Amino acid sequence: MSSRGSCCDPVGLAGLLFESATGLKRLAGPRFEQAHDLPHQSFDVLVRLARSPGQRLRMSDLAAQCALTPSGLTRAVDRLSEAGLVARDSCAEDKRGSFASLTPLGRERMDRALCYHATTLEEILDGALAREEQELLMELLARLRDRLNPAAARLGPAQPGAAAGR
């Protein structure tokens, strides 16, 4: 019981969130990486670009959504750029800023990868939650994300299929 007298245990709640995310990564990650020869870190960057308007984001906004340090994000985008999956463009409004965007090859690769990933996640999650419960969980997690990561929240709601990569 928390010190506020609530029946909810915030440590237990956070623990369940972390354990669930870890379990999803453990079950889905290796299958995905093997099928698409795409490390989770790269997929994390690509899925956020794929779900963004115009399939591009300022690097600072991309960093807000990814679990990477700024230098880690720069290295990941550089690798994806070398592979022809992402392009980097300068920002006309801010000479110090830049954009990352999916290339046509990146969009094609993400279309295949997202379809596979969604199918894999459906198999893993099958029977765990009813559709209404899944919708409620999405709403609750989006609200939690909006509070804990406002920089990611202001970029807009997750689109169908996009949450699969988180």
C-alpha positions in Angstrom: 0.0 0.0 0.0 1.3 3.5 -0.9 1.9 6.2 1.7 -1.2 8.1 0.3 -3.5 5.3 1.5 -4.3 4.2 -2.1 -4.8 0.6 -2.8 -2.5 0.8 -5.8 1.2 0.0 -5.4 3.2 2.3 -7.7 6.3 0.3 -7.4 4.4 -2.9 -8.4 2.7 -1.0 -11.3 6.0 0.3 -12.6 7.5 -3.2 -12.2 4.7 -4.8 -14.2 5.1 -2.3 -17.0 8.9 -2.9 -17.2 8.5 -6.7 -16.9 5.8 -6.7 -19.6 8.0 -4.6 -21.9 11.0 -6.8 -21.3 8.9 -9.9 -22.0 7.7 -8.5 -25.3 11.2 -7.6 -26.4 12.5 -11.0 -25.4 9.8 -12.9 -27.3 9.4 -10.6 -30.3 12.9 -9.1 -30.7 15.0 -12.1 -31.8 12.3 -13.3 -34.2 12.1 -9.9 -35.8 15.8 -9.3 -36.0 16.4 -12.7 -37.6 13.5 -12.2 -40.1 14.5 -8.7 -41.1 18.2 -8.4 -40.4 17.4 -5.2 -38.5 18.6 -4.6 -35.0 15.9 -3.5 -32.5 17.7 -0.1 -32.2 17.4 0.5 -35.9 13.8 -0.6 -35.9 13.1 1.7 -33.0 14.2 4.7 -35.1 12.6 3.5 -38.3 9.2 2.8 -36.8 9.0 6.3 -35.3 9.8 7.8 -38.7 7.3 5.5 -40.4 4.5 6.7 -38.1 5.3 10.4 -38.3 3.7 12.9 -40.7 5.6 12.9 -43.9 7.7 10.1 -42.5 10.2 12.5 -41.2 11.1 14.1 -37.8 13.5 16.6 -36.5 16.4 14.8 -34.9 15.5 16.4 -31.5 11.9 15.0 -31.8 13.2 11.6 -32.8 15.5 11.6 -29.8 12.5 12.4 -27.6 10.8 9.3 -28.8 13.7 6.8 -28.8 15.4 5.3 -25.9 18.8 6.4 -27.2 21.3 9.1 -26.1 21.8 11.9 -28.6 25.1 10.5 -29.7 23.6 7.0 -29.9 20.8 8.3 -32.1 23.3 10.1 -34.3 25.2 6.9 -34.8 22.0 4.9 -35.5 20.8 7.4 -38.1 24.2 7.5 -39.7 24.2 3.7 -40.0 20.6 3.8 -41.4 21.7 6.5 -43.8 24.6 4.4 -45.0 22.2 1.5 -45.6 20.0 3.8 -47.7 17.0 3.6 -45.4 17.1 7.1 -43.9 18.1 10.5 -45.3 19.2 13.5 -43.3 18.1 17.0 -44.3 19.0 20.4 -42.9 16.3 22.4 -41.3 15.6 25.7 -43.1 14.3 27.4 -39.9 17.1 26.3 -37.7 20.6 25.9 -39.2 21.7 23.8 -36.2 18.8 21.4 -36.6 18.3 18.6 -39.0 15.6 16.1 -40.1 15.7 12.4 -40.5 13.3 10.9 -43.1 12.6 7.5 -44.5 13.8 7.0 -48.0 11.7 5.0 -50.5 13.8 1.9 -49.7 13.3 2.6 -46.0 9.5 2.9 -46.5 9.5 -0.4 -48.4 11.5 -2.2 -45.8 9.3 -0.8 -43.0 6.1 -1.8 -44.7 7.3 -5.4 -44.7 8.7 -5.2 -41.2 5.7 -3.7 -39.6 3.4 -6.3 -41.2 5.6 -9.1 -39.9 6.0 -7.4 -36.5 2.2 -6.8 -36.0 1.5 -10.5 -36.9 4.2 -11.6 -34.4 2.8 -9.4 -31.6 -0.7 -10.6 -32.3 0.5 -14.2 -31.9 2.3 -13.4 -28.7 -0.6 -11.4 -27.2 -3.4 -13.7 -28.4 -5.8 -14.3 -25.7 -4.1 -12.1 -23.1 -6.5 -9.2 -23.4 -9.9 -8.7 -25.0 -10.1 -6.1 -27.8 -11.8 -3.6 -25.4 -9.0 -4.2 -22.9 -6.4 -3.6 -25.5 -8.0 -0.3 -26.5 -8.2 0.8 -22.9 -4.6 -0.2 -22.3 -3.5 1.8 -25.3 -5.5 4.8 -24.0 -4.0 4.5 -20.5 -0.4 4.0 -21.8 -0.8 7.0 -24.1 -1.9 9.1 -21.2 1.0 7.9 -19.1 3.4 8.6 -22.0 2.0 12.1 -22.4 2.7 12.8 -18.8 6.1 11.2 -18.6 7.4 12.1 -22.0 5.7 15.3 -23.2 8.2 15.8 -26.0 7.1 12.6 -27.6 3.4 13.2 -26.7 3.3 16.6 -28.6 4.2 14.8 -31.8 0.7 13.3 -32.0 -1.1 10.1 -31.0 0.2 6.7 -32.0 -1.2 5.4 -35.3 -2.5 1.9 -35.7 0.4 -0.5 -35.9 2.8 2.1 -34.6 2.6 1.0 -30.9 3.8 -2.4 -31.9 7.3 -1.1 -32.1 7.5 0.4 -28.7 
